[in-house]
Amino acid sequence: MNAMSSIKQKIAQYLLSAAGGKKNQPTGTLSSQVVRRAVSRAHRDIADWKSAEQRTRSTDDPRYTSLQDLYLEITNDALLTSQINNRVEQTVAAPFELVDAAGTVNDEQTLKLRSLPCVTDIIRAILESEYYGYSLIEFIPDGETIRMANLPRRNIDPVFGRFFPDTTNDTHIKFREMPEYGKYILEFNDDQIGLLNKTVPHVLFKKFAQSCWSELCEIYGIPPRYLKTNTSDPQMLARGEQMMQDMGNAAAFVIDTNEEFSFADGTSTNGDVYKSLITLCNQEISMLISGAIIGQDTKNGNYSKEQSSQTILERLCDSDKRAVETYMNSTVLPALVQLGWLGAGDIRFRFASVEDPDKLWTMVKEVLPYKDVDSKWLEEKFSIPVSDKAPMSDGLSALMMQHLTGGDPRFFG
């Protein structure tokens, strides 16, 4: 029996066992049991956030539906989305490999894992558990391979391990007690609340400030105009209304001696208070996700500040990679081995080290005056055709050395 047949057989056994679940519980895979419900897109405020957060802290029946719905709403914010993607994509796009106990790369197993269509989705689910608090995934059949279903977080209670097919009632499945848990059903649990909970007030305040600023522009962007006329005269009133409606197309018109046309004084503010609040919220969001304010303060920004901010972000990305390696080695790889996708043996997941070409080129230039560098290695690393230099005379060689060393007597007899 080949590997693909083995995978199909094991998946079929899983489907049969899941269908024969406990009495009065829905049957089938967890992802197929989800009852889709419309998510309210009503205006959210701080009271909604505190209520949703309090619901998750219930000691006997915590529910995360409202909080996850709120997370879905705030992730529509452009800055928050860009900050999360900027951090997550650096780990998702990083090359990885499988190694044995001695640290030798197993090319066959590595290629097999890379050929799994959902491997990037698995890594992304691990990373998102830090922001949303948890992730629950399920392996399901898809022809000759395996695909991954990311179970809706609003249907999950990560405290007691309950899965609610329908969030409007109490019927649930304790997925941690299922025999498929750890094999077909995998869980990545961070701290149950997630980093997004700290960004909620800043996004809500930012939306409030944007709404108020937009209203200010709508009301005072063009100064209000008014016309004094005899409102008791229907003819003059109709004529005045028509003039005001046509003013955008015909800025000149004739009025009666008893009429007076003027522009009202606009507001004295230009929205600086809203701009300051939006800027503050953007900075707080950036600090939470990236550890620094990167590329936003163009007025006071400078190269050294951006470099230090990028260094902080790189450290956070390194931490994300370590978390992914831990989950892959402790949870994902054992499951894939049981499913027959990977071969049994002592294998370990790690991210491949990536060389910095700029730093490497600087090191090459610094060592060239003192040591020979292999031409073939230079061509492979930098794609630069090179050849050995013609030998120099003793006199020219001495002058070259004197120039490179600044005449330091330690280099001469």
MARVEX-181549 format. One record per residue: x, z, y of N, C-alpha, C in turn. Coordinates in steps of 0.02 Angstrom, whole numbers, padded with zeros to 5 digits, always signed. Layout:
XZYXZYXZY;...
***
This chain:
+00043+00000-00060+00000+00000+00000+00045+00000+00062;+00035-00050+00108+00077-00053+00167+00054-00002+00220;+00092+00000+00276+00079+00051+00327+00011+00041+00359;-00007-00023+00373-00071-00036+00406-00131-00016+00363;-00127-00029+00298-00180-00010+00252-00187+00066+00250;-00129+00100+00251-00130+00173+00250-00164+00201+00313;-00150+00169+00371-00180+00192+00433-00255+00182+00431;-00277+00123+00407-00349+00109+00403-00385+00159+00358;-00353+00175+00302-00384+00221+00254-00392+00290+00285;-00339+00313+00319-00342+00380+00349-00393+00383+00405;-00399+00329+00445-00448+00327+00498-00518+00327+00469;-00529+00290+00415-00594+00289+00382-00613+00358+00357;-00564+00394+00328-00577+00462+00305-00596+00507+00363;-00564+00497+00420-00580+00537+00479-00651+00525+00503;-00671+00462+00504-00739+00445+00526-00791+00476+00480;-00777+00475+00415-00824+00503+00367-00828+00579+00374;-00770+00611+00383-00770+00684+00389-00803+00705+00455;-00792+00666+00509-00823+00684+00573-00898+00675+00570;-00921+00626+00531-00993+00615+00525-01027+00670+00485;-00990+00705+00443-01020+00759+00403-01006+00826+00433;-01014+00833+00499-00998+00895+00533-01049+00949+00519;-01045+01003+00559-01088+01060+00548-01161+01042+00562;-01205+01081+00535-01277+01069+00542-01297+01075+00615;-01344+01032+00636-01371+01031+00703-01320+01010+00755;-01264+00980+00734-01215+00954+00781-01214+00879+00777;-01200+00844+00834-01197+00772+00833-01143+00747+00785;-01152+00686+00760-01105+00658+00711-01065+00602+00743;-01009+00583+00710-00966+00529+00734-00907+00557+00772;-00863+00512+00796-00806+00533+00835-00829+00566+00900;-00786+00607+00929-00805+00642+00991-00820+00593+01047;-00779+00541+01053-00790+00494+01108-00855+00457+01102;-00880+00446+01041-00943+00409+01031-01004+00453+01044;-00994+00519+01050-01050+00565+01059-01063+00582+01133;-01019+00558+01177-01027+00575+01247-01090+00544+01276;-01131+00586+01306-01192+00563+01341-01174+00552+01414;-01176+00490+01435-01156+00474+01503-01209+00498+01553;-01187+00534+01603-01231+00559+01655-01205+00535+01723;-01252+00521+01768-01233+00501+01836-01202+00561+01872;-01146+00548+01906-01112+00600+01943-01135+00597+02016;-01158+00653+02042-01182+00656+02110-01125+00642+02159;-01139+00598+02208-01089+00583+02260-01111+00612+02327;-01149+00666+02325-01171+00698+02387-01112+00728+02424;-01123+00743+02488-01071+00773+02529-01050+00840+02500;-00984+00850+02493-00957+00913+02466-00925+00954+02522;-00932+01019+02517-00901+01063+02566-00866+01121+02530;-00839+01166+02569-00800+01222+02540-00844+01266+02496;-00908+01273+02514-00953+01314+02474-00961+01283+02404;-00965+01217+02400-00970+01184+02334-00907+01197+02293;-00850+01194+02326-00786+01206+02291-00782+01277+02264;-00798+01326+02306-00794+01396+02283-00843+01409+02227;-00903+01378+02231-00952+01387+02177-00927+01357+02112;-00898+01297+02116-00872+01264+02056-00814+01302+02026;-00771+01328+02069-00714+01367+02046-00737+01432+02013;-00787+01464+02042-00813+01526+02014-00845+01514+01945;-00875+01455+01936-00907+01439+01872-00855+01434+01816;-00795+01414+01832-00743+01409+01781-00715+01477+01762;-00727+01527+01803-00699+01593+01791-00747+01639+01752;-00802+01611+01729-00849+01650+01690-00814+01675+01626;-00824+01737+01609-00789+01767+01552-00820+01747+01485;-00884+01730+01484-00917+01715+01421-00938+01642+01414;-00949+01607+01470-00972+01537+01465-00943+01496+01523;-00878+01486+01524-00849+01446+01579-00868+01372+01573;-00885+01342+01629-00901+01271+01631-00858+01237+01685;-00832+01179+01669-00786+01144+01713-00817+01079+01741;-00880+01068+01728-00912+01005+01748-00910+00996+01824;-00932+01046+01861-00936+01040+01934-00866+01032+01965;-00818+01069+01939-00751+01065+01967-00719+00996+01953;-00729+00970+01893-00701+00905+01877-00736+00849+01917;-00801+00857+01930-00836+00809+01972-00808+00811+02043;-00790+00870+02066-00760+00877+02132-00691+00845+02133;-00652+00853+02080-00587+00820+02075-00595+00744+02079;-00646+00719+02045-00659+00646+02046-00673+00623+02117;-00706+00665+02156-00723+00647+02225-00662+00647+02270;-00619+00698+02264-00562+00702+02310-00508+00652+02293;-00504+00629+02231-00453+00580+02214-00468+00511+02242;-00524+00504+02278-00536+00443+02316-00496+00442+02380;-00466+00498+02399-00424+00501+02458-00362+00457+02448;-00348+00415+02497-00294+00366+02490-00226+00399+02484;-00213+00449+02527-00147+00481+02525-00136+00519+02460;-00187+00557+02439-00180+00595+02377-00168+00548+02318;-00203+00492+02316-00193+00443+02262-00123+00416+02263;-00098+00398+02322-00030+00369+02326+00023+00420+02307;+00013+00483+02326+00063+00534+02310+00066+00547+02235;+00007+00551+02203+00006+00561+02131+00036+00502+02094;+00017+00441+02114+00044+00381+02081+00119+00376+02092;+00142+00393+02151+00214+00389+02165+00254+00434+02119;+00225+00490+02101+00260+00537+02057+00250+00520+01983;+00188+00503+01964+00172+00490+01894+00206+00426+01869;+00203+00373+01910+00229+00308+01886+00304+00309+01873;+00341+00354+01905+00412+00357+01892+00427+00382+01821;+00383+00422+01794+00390+00445+01725+00361+00395+01676;+00303+00366+01693+00272+00318+01648+00316+00257+01639;+00350+00235+01692+00392+00175+01689+00462+00188+01661;+00480+00251+01650+00547+00266+01626+00556+00246+01553;+00612+00216+01534+00623+00197+01464+00633+00259+01420;+00610+00255+01358+00617+00311+01311+00644+00285+01245;+00664+00332+01202+00692+00315+01137+00681+00373+01089;+00685+00358+01024+00680+00408+00972+00748+00417+00941;+00770+00479+00933+00836+00493+00906+00830+00539+00846;+00882+00540+00805+00882+00585+00748+00915+00651+00767;+00928+00694+00717+00956+00760+00731+01025+00756+00762;+01062+00703+00747+01129+00695+00774+01130+00664+00843;+01071+00644+00868+01067+00613+00933+01076+00538+00932;+01077+00508+00873+01084+00436+00867+01016+00402+00875;+01014+00349+00914+00951+00315+00927+00928+00278+00864;+00865+00290+00845+00834+00256+00789+00796+00196+00817;+00828+00137+00815+00799+00077+00846+00733+00057+00813;+00728+00064+00747+00667+00043+00712+00607+00087+00732;+00618+00153+00733+00563+00198+00752+00546+00191+00826;+00597+00181+00867+00585+00172+00939+00543+00110+00952;+00561+00055+00919+00522-00007+00927+00451+00002+00902;+00441+00040+00849+00375+00052+00822+00332+00091+00872;+00362+00141+00903+00324+00181+00952+00308+00139+01014;+00356+00099+01036+00345+00057+01095+00291+00005+01083;+00282-00015+01020+00232-00065+01004+00161-00036+01001;+00156+00030+01004+00090+00062+01004+00058+00049+01073;+00001+00014+01075-00028-00005+01140-00044+00054+01186;-00060+00111+01157-00084+00167+01197-00029+00217+01214;+00034+00200+01202+00087+00250+01213+00092+00268+01287;+00083+00220+01333+00085+00237+01404+00024+00279+01423;-00033+00267+01391-00092+00307+01405-00082+00379+01382;-00047+00389+01327-00032+00456+01303+00012+00493+01353;+00064+00459+01377+00109+00490+01426+00071+00506+01490;+00027+00461+01511-00011+00473+01572-00059+00532+01563;-00089+00539+01504-00134+00595+01491-00096+00661+01494;-00034+00661+01469+00007+00722+01473+00021+00740+01546;+00039+00690+01585+00055+00703+01655-00007+00725+01695;-00064+00695+01681-00125+00712+01717-00150+00782+01701;-00128+00810+01645-00149+00879+01629-00123+00928+01680;-00068+00912+01714-00042+00957+01766-00087+00955+01827;-00117+00899+01841-00159+00892+01901-00231+00915+01887;-00258+00895+01830-00328+00911+01815-00335+00975+01774;-00280+01003+01750-00282+01065+01711-00276+01055+01637;-00301+01000+01610-00301+00988+01538-00318+00915+01524;-00301+00893+01465-00320+00826+01440-00335+00832+01366;-00386+00797+01343-00404+00795+01272-00412+00722+01253;-00372+00699+01205-00373+00630+01184-00391+00624+01111;-00413+00565+01091-00434+00553+01023-00409+00484+01001;-00377+00482+00943-00356+00418+00914-00414+00388+00875;-00429+00324+00889-00483+00290+00853-00459+00221+00834;-00490+00190+00781-00466+00126+00756-00481+00069+00804;-00437+00020+00804-00447-00040+00845-00412-00099+00810;-00445-00124+00758-00417-00180+00720-00356-00157+00680;-00300-00188+00694-00238-00174+00657-00197-00117+00688;-00223-00087+00740-00183-00036+00774-00227+00024+00791;-00202+00067+00833-00237+00127+00854-00243+00126+00930;-00302+00142+00954-00309+00151+01026-00328+00223+01041;-00323+00240+01104-00335+00309+01125-00395+00314+01169;-00437+00364+01158-00494+00378+01202-00479+00443+01240;-00481+00439+01305-00470+00497+01347-00538+00530+01358;-00551+00585+01326-00617+00617+01328-00630+00645+01399;-00692+00637+01424-00708+00660+01492-00695+00734+01500;-00658+00752+01551-00641+00823+01562-00703+00863+01582;-00752+00832+01611-00813+00868+01632-00852+00891+01571;-00838+00864+01512-00873+00884+01450-00834+00935+01410;-00781+00962+01437-00736+01004+01398-00729+01073+01429;-00729+01123+01386-00713+01192+01405-00645+01208+01374;-00591+01207+01414-00524+01219+01387-00510+01291+01369;-00552+01337+01390-00541+01408+01376-00557+01424+01303;-00617+01406+01282-00639+01420+01213-00636+01359+01168;-00611+01304+01193-00604+01244+01152-00671+01214+01132;-00716+01208+01180-00783+01180+01166-00789+01110+01198;-00820+01065+01160-00835+00998+01185-00911+00990+01188;-00936+00975+01248-01008+00967+01259-01024+00892+01262;-01055+00863+01211-01074+00793+01215-01120+00779+01274;-01165+00825+01289-01210+00819+01346-01201+00881+01389;-01179+00871+01450-01163+00928+01494-01225+00963+01519;-01284+00936+01506-01346+00967+01530-01375+01018+01481;-01346+01024+01421-01369+01075+01374-01311+01112+01343;-01325+01160+01300-01273+01204+01273-01246+01181+01205;-01270+01126+01177-01246+01102+01113-01173+01082+01120;-01130+01109+01077-01059+01094+01084-01025+01093+01016;-00964+01068+01016-00922+01065+00956-00857+01102+00972;-00837+01147+00930-00774+01182+00938-00719+01139+00908;-00689+01098+00951-00643+01047+00927-00579+01076+00898;-00560+01136+00918-00499+01166+00891-00508+01190+00820;-00571+01196+00798-00584+01216+00729-00595+01156+00683;-00594+01096+00710-00603+01036+00669-00538+01022+00630;-00544+00999+00569-00483+00982+00530-00443+00925+00560;-00476+00885+00602-00441+00828+00634-00400+00850+00695;-00409+00912+00716-00372+00936+00775-00297+00939+00759;-00258+00909+00803-00186+00905+00791-00165+00842+00756;-00213+00803+00733-00197+00741+00698-00231+00682+00733;-00297+00683+00736-00334+00631+00773-00353+00655+00843;-00360+00719+00851-00380+00748+00915-00321+00790+00941;-00296+00771+00999-00238+00805+01028-00257+00833+01097;-00229+00891+01111-00245+00926+01174-00181+00939+01212;-00184+00927+01277-00129+00944+01323-00158+00989+01376;-00142+01053+01371-00172+01103+01414-00119+01134+01459;-00128+01126+01524-00080+01152+01571-00098+01224+01591;-00140+01231+01642-00162+01298+01661-00237+01302+01672;-00274+01251+01648-00347+01248+01648-00377+01231+01717;-00345+01252+01771-00371+01236+01837-00338+01173+01865;-00273+01170+01863-00238+01111+01885-00216+01112+01957;-00166+01071+01972-00138+01068+02040-00188+01040+02090;-00235+00998+02068-00283+00969+02115-00326+01022+02148;-00334+01079+02116-00376+01132+02146-00348+01155+02212;-00282+01152+02221-00251+01173+02284-00258+01120+02338;-00272+01058+02318-00280+01005+02368-00351+00997+02392;-00399+01028+02357-00470+01018+02374-00485+01036+02447;-00467+01096+02473-00486+01111+02542-00455+01063+02593;-00394+01041+02580-00361+00996+02628-00396+00928+02629;-00417+00903+02572-00452+00839+02571-00521+00845+02603;-00556+00901+02591-00622+00910+02621-00617+00917+02697;-00568+00956+02721-00559+00962+02794-00539+00895+02825;-00499+00857+02789-00478+00792+02814-00538+00744+02820;-00581+00744+02770-00641+00702+02773-00687+00723+02830;-00692+00788+02842-00732+00814+02897-00704+00790+02964;-00638+00795+02972-00606+00774+03035-00614+00699+03046;-00606+00659+02993-00615+00587+02999-00686+00570+03019;-00735+00605+02990-00804+00592+03006-00819+00608+03080;-00793+00665+03103-00804+00684+03173-00769+00636+03221;-00709+00615+03204-00672+00568+03246-00707+00501+03249;-00734+00480+03192-00771+00417+03190-00834+00420+03234;-00867+00478+03232-00927+00487+03273-00908+00487+03347;-00851+00517+03364-00828+00518+03433-00815+00446+03458;-00784+00406+03415-00771+00336+03433-00836+00297+03442;-00885+00312+03400-00949+00277+03404-00986+00294+03468;-00983+00357+03489-01022+00379+03547-00986+00364+03612;-00921+00379+03614-00884+00375+03677-00833+00318+03679;-00831+00276+03627-00784+00220+03629-00801+00173+03685;-00865+00160+03697-00889+00120+03753-00931+00166+03797;-00915+00174+03861-00952+00220+03904-01026+00202+03905;-01070+00251+03898-01142+00237+03901-01161+00209+03969;-01209+00163+03971-01233+00134+04033-01307+00152+04042;-01328+00157+04104-01398+00174+04117-01422+00136+04178;-01487+00126+04181-01519+00088+04235-01577+00129+04263;-01575+00142+04327-01631+00176+04361-01680+00123+04386;-01742+00129+04366-01794+00081+04386-01861+00116+04388;-01911+00081+04408-01979+00107+04412-02011+00101+04343;-02010+00154+04305-02036+00152+04237-02111+00147+04234;-02144+00161+04291-02217+00156+04291-02241+00083+04299;-02193+00039+04316-02210-00031+04323-02191-00066+04257;-02239-00088+04217-02223-00119+04153-02179-00180+04159;-02188-00219+04212-02148-00279+04220-02075-00262+04234;-02064-00214+04278-01995-00194+04294-01962-00159+04234;-02000-00121+04196-01972-00087+04138-01952-00137+04085;-01994-00187+04072-01978-00239+04023-01917-00279+04045;-01914-00294+04111-01857-00331+04137-01792-00292+04130;-01795-00226+04143-01736-00184+04137-01711-00179+04065;-01757-00171+04018-01739-00167+03947-01705-00232+03924;-01731-00288+03947-01702-00352+03928-01632-00360+03956;-01622-00338+04019-01556-00342+04049-01505-00300+04010;-01525-00240+03990-01479-00196+03953-01462-00225+03885;-01510-00257+03853-01497-00287+03787-01452-00348+03793;-01458-00385+03849-01418-00446+03857-01351-00434+03890;-01335-00372+03904-01274-00358+03942-01211-00378+03905;-01212-00372+03838-01153-00390+03800-01138-00464+03805;-01190-00505+03813-01181-00578+03818-01177-00602+03890;-01210-00568+03935-01210-00588+04005-01195-00527+04048;-01132-00517+04066-01112-00457+04102-01136-00457+04174;-01161-00512+04200-01185-00516+04269-01260-00527+04269;-01295-00489+04310-01368-00497+04316-01389-00472+04384;-01450-00489+04403-01476-00472+04469-01527-00415+04461;-01520-00363+04503-01566-00307+04500-01602-00301+04567;-01657-00264+04566-01698-00254+04626-01665-00202+04671;-01685-00201+04734-01657-00152+04781-01676-00081+04764;-01729-00074+04725-01750-00007+04705-01720+00014+04638;-01679-00029+04610-01647-00013+04545-01574+00004+04556;-01546+00043+04509-01476+00064+04513-01446+00063+04443;-01390+00027+04436-01357+00021+04371-01289+00056+04374;-01272+00096+04323-01208+00133+04323-01185+00144+04251;-01120+00163+04245-01091+00184+04181-01083+00260+04183;-01102+00293+04130-01094+00366+04126-01021+00383+04113;-01000+00442+04135-00931+00464+04124-00922+00481+04050;-00867+00456+04020-00853+00471+03950-00822+00540+03941;-00813+00560+03881-00783+00625+03866-00709+00626+03885;-00684+00685+03901-00614+00691+03923-00565+00692+03864;-00588+00703+03804-00543+00705+03746-00539+00637+03712;-00483+00623+03680-00474+00560+03644-00467+00572+03568;-00485+00631+03545-00484+00645+03474-00419+00676+03448;-00378+00703+03493-00314+00733+03471-00325+00791+03423;-00378+00829+03434-00390+00887+03391-00404+00864+03319;-00439+00808+03312-00452+00781+03245-00389+00751+03214;-00351+00717+03256-00288+00687+03232-00240+00741+03207;-00237+00797+03243-00192+00852+03222-00214+00881+03156;-00280+00889+03148-00305+00917+03085-00291+00870+03026;-00302+00805+03037-00288+00756+02984-00214+00756+02966;-00171+00759+03017-00099+00760+03004-00079+00822+02964;-00107+00879+02982-00092+00941+02946-00114+00935+02873;-00174+00909+02861-00199+00902+02793-00155+00854+02752;-00134+00799+02784-00090+00751+02749-00024+00783+02730;+00003+00823+02774+00067+00855+02760+00060+00906+02704;+00006+00944+02703-00005+00993+02651-00014+00959+02583;-00049+00903+02582-00058+00866+02519+00009+00841+02494;+00049+00814+02539+00115+00788+02519+00160+00844+02493;+00158+00902+02525+00199+00958+02503+00179+00981+02433;+00114+00980+02419+00090+01003+02353+00110+00955+02297;+00105+00890+02309+00116+00840+02257+00189+00820+02252;+00221+00806+02310+00289+00779+02310+00342+00831+02328;+00320+00890+02349+00369+00941+02367+00398+00933+02436;+00381+00878+02470+00408+00864+02536+00364+00812+02569;+00373+00802+02634+00336+00751+02672+00380+00688+02672;+00359+00638+02634+00401+00579+02625+00369+00520+02660;+00407+00489+02708+00387+00426+02737+00325+00428+02781;+00304+00487+02805+00244+00490+02847+00260+00503+02920;+00307+00548+02933+00323+00566+03002+00373+00515+03030;+00347+00458+03053+00392+00407+03078+00420+00424+03147;+00389+00471+03183+00412+00489+03249+00474+00533+03246;+00473+00582+03201+00529+00629+03196+00570+00618+03133;+00556+00567+03095+00592+00555+03032+00663+00529+03043;+00705+00540+02994+00773+00513+02995+00797+00503+02924;+00853+00468+02917+00877+00449+02850+00894+00510+02808;+00929+00559+02836+00950+00618+02797+00889+00657+02773;+00837+00662+02815+00777+00698+02796+00743+00663+02737;+00738+00596+02741+00707+00558+02687+00747+00564+02622;+00813+00565+02628+00855+00572+02568+00845+00639+02535;+00842+00692+02574+00831+00759+02545+00761+00764+02514;+00712+00731+02545+00644+00732+02518+00641+00695+02452;+00676+00638+02448+00678+00600+02386+00713+00640+02330;+00763+00679+02348+00797+00721+02299+00749+00773+02269;+00707+00802+02312+00658+00851+02289+00608+00817+02242;+00585+00757+02260+00538+00721+02218+00569+00703+02151;+00632+00684+02151+00666+00668+02088+00670+00729+02042;+00679+00788+02070+00680+00849+02029+00612+00862+01998;+00559+00850+02036+00492+00858+02008+00479+00807+01952;+00503+00746+01962+00496+00695+01910+00536+00714+01847;+00594+00744+01857+00633+00767+01799+00595+00822+01762;+00561+00865+01799+00520+00917+01767+00462+00886+01729;+00431+00833+01757+00377+00798+01723+00403+00767+01657;+00462+00739+01658+00491+00709+01598+00504+00761+01544;+00527+00819+01564+00538+00872+01514+00472+00894+01483;+00419+00897+01524+00353+00915+01497+00328+00862+01448;+00338+00798+01464+00318+00745+01420+00357+00748+01354;+00422+00759+01358+00463+00764+01298+00440+00821+01254;+00423+00878+01284+00399+00935+01245+00335+00919+01208;+00286+00891+01243+00222+00874+01211+00230+00819+01159;+00271+00770+01173+00281+00715+01126+00311+00741+01061;+00360+00786+01066+00394+00811+01007+00353+00863+00969;+00313+00902+01004+00276+00956+00971+00206+00934+00949;+00177+00884+00982+00107+00867+00969+00097+00794+00948;+00124+00747+00986+00108+00676+00975+00144+00647+00915;+00210+00656+00911+00248+00626+00856+00224+00653+00788;+00213+00719+00779+00188+00742+00714+00121+00709+00696;+00078+00698+00746+00014+00665+00731+00023+00593+00710;+00068+00557+00744+00081+00487+00726+00114+00481+00658;+00153+00530+00640+00183+00529+00573+00129+00540+00520;+00083+00587+00533+00028+00598+00485-00017+00537+00479;-00025+00500+00534-00066+00440+00532-00030+00381+00500;+00035+00389+00488+00072+00335+00457+00100+00284+00505;+00091+00295+00569+00117+00247+00618+00192+00252+00623;+00219+00313+00619+00291+00324+00619+00312+00350+00551;+00373+00335+00532+00398+00358+00469+00417+00432+00471;+00413+00464+00415+00432+00534+00411+00507+00542+00420;+00526+00599+00445+00597+00612+00456+00607+00652+00520;+00668+00673+00530+00685+00714+00588+00697+00668+00648;+00644+00652+00685+00651+00610+00744+00628+00650+00805;+00656+00631+00861+00641+00667+00923+00635+00618+00980;+00586+00630+01024+00573+00587+01082+00615+00611+01140;+00644+00564+01176+00679+00580+01238+00679+00519+01284;+00685+00532+01348+00691+00478+01396+00764+00455+01399;+00773+00390+01399+00840+00362+01401+00870+00374+01470;+00935+00389+01471+00970+00399+01535+00978+00332+01570;+00966+00332+01635+00970+00270+01675+01028+00278+01724;+01073+00229+01723+01131+00230+01768+01111+00207+01838;+01142+00238+01888+01132+00218+01957+01184+00165+01973;+01164+00101+01981+01214+00048+01991+01255+00057+02055;+01223+00082+02109+01260+00092+02171+01315+00145+02163;+01297+00200+02130+01346+00253+02119+01402+00230+02072;+01383+00191+02020+01433+00166+01974+01481+00118+02007;+01455+00074+02051+01497+00026+02087+01545+00062+02134;+01522+00115+02166+01567+00154+02209+01624+00185+02169;+01609+00210+02109+01661+00239+02067+01711+00186+02045;+01687+00126+02030+01731+00071+02009+01779+00053+02066;+01753+00048+02127+01796+00030+02184+01849+00083+02197;+01830+00146+02187+01878+00200+02200+01933+00204+02148;+01920+00183+02086+01970+00189+02033+02012+00126+02027;+01989+00070+02054+02026+00006+02046+02098+00008+02071;+02114+00041+02128+02184+00041+02150+02232+00077+02103;+02205+00119+02059+02248+00160+02017+02244+00144+01943;+02188+00116+01921+02178+00102+01850+02151+00031+01840;+02165+00003+01782+02137-00062+01765+02066-00053+01736;+02021-00096+01757+01952-00095+01733+01940-00158+01691;+01912-00149+01632+01901-00204+01586+01855-00257+01618;+01877-00320+01616+01839-00374+01647+01773-00385+01612;+01772-00381+01545+01711-00392+01508+01659-00339+01525;+01681-00277+01533+01635-00223+01550+01605-00234+01620;+01646-00258+01667+01621-00272+01734+01567-00325+01733;+01578-00377+01694+01529-00431+01690+01464-00407+01659;+01468-00364+01608+01407-00338+01576+01368-00292+01622;+01405-00250+01660+01371-00200+01702+01343-00229+01766;+01381-00276+01798+01362-00299+01864+01347-00374+01867;+01353-00409+01811+01339-00481+01808+01381-00519+01858;+01444-00499+01865+01491-00532+01911+01546-00565+01870;+01553-00631+01872+01608-00664+01836+01675-00642+01865;+01719-00614+01824+01784-00590+01848+01839-00617+01804;+01899-00618+01830+01959-00638+01792+02018-00598+01818;+02070-00593+01778+02129-00555+01798+02166-00588+01855;+02193-00547+01900+02231-00573+01956+02300-00596+01933;+02328-00643+01971+02396-00665+01957+02444-00608+01973;+02497-00600+01934+02544-00544+01946+02578-00550+02014;+02586-00494+02049+02619-00493+02115+02693-00479+02107;+02730-00500+02156+02801-00484+02157+02811-00410+02170;+02872-00386+02155+02885-00314+02164+02877-00294+02237;+02899-00337+02283+02895-00321+02354+02823-00317+02378;+02782-00367+02357+02713-00368+02377+02675-00310+02346;+02692-00292+02283+02660-00236+02250+02675-00171+02287;+02738-00164+02310+02756-00103+02346+02719-00099+02413;+02712-00156+02448+02675-00155+02511+02602-00138+02499;+02572-00164+02445+02503-00150+02430+02492-00076+02415;+02538-00047+02376+02533+00024+02361+02542+00067+02422;+02588+00046+02467+02598+00084+02528+02536+00082+02572;+02502+00024+02573+02441+00017+02613+02384+00060+02584;+02378+00060+02518+02324+00098+02487+02333+00173+02492;+02397+00195+02490+02411+00267+02490+02426+00294+02559;+02428+00250+02610+02442+00273+02677+02514+00296+02685;+02559+00270+02644+02630+00287+02649+02646+00357+02624;+02602+00386+02582+02614+00454+02556+02678+00453+02515;+02728+00493+02533+02793+00493+02497+02789+00514+02424;+02733+00545+02403+02728+00567+02334+02723+00507+02287;+02705+00448+02312+02697+00390+02270+02761+00347+02268;+02814+00368+02302+02875+00328+02305+02936+00372+02286;+02983+00340+02255+03042+00378+02235+03088+00393+02294;
***
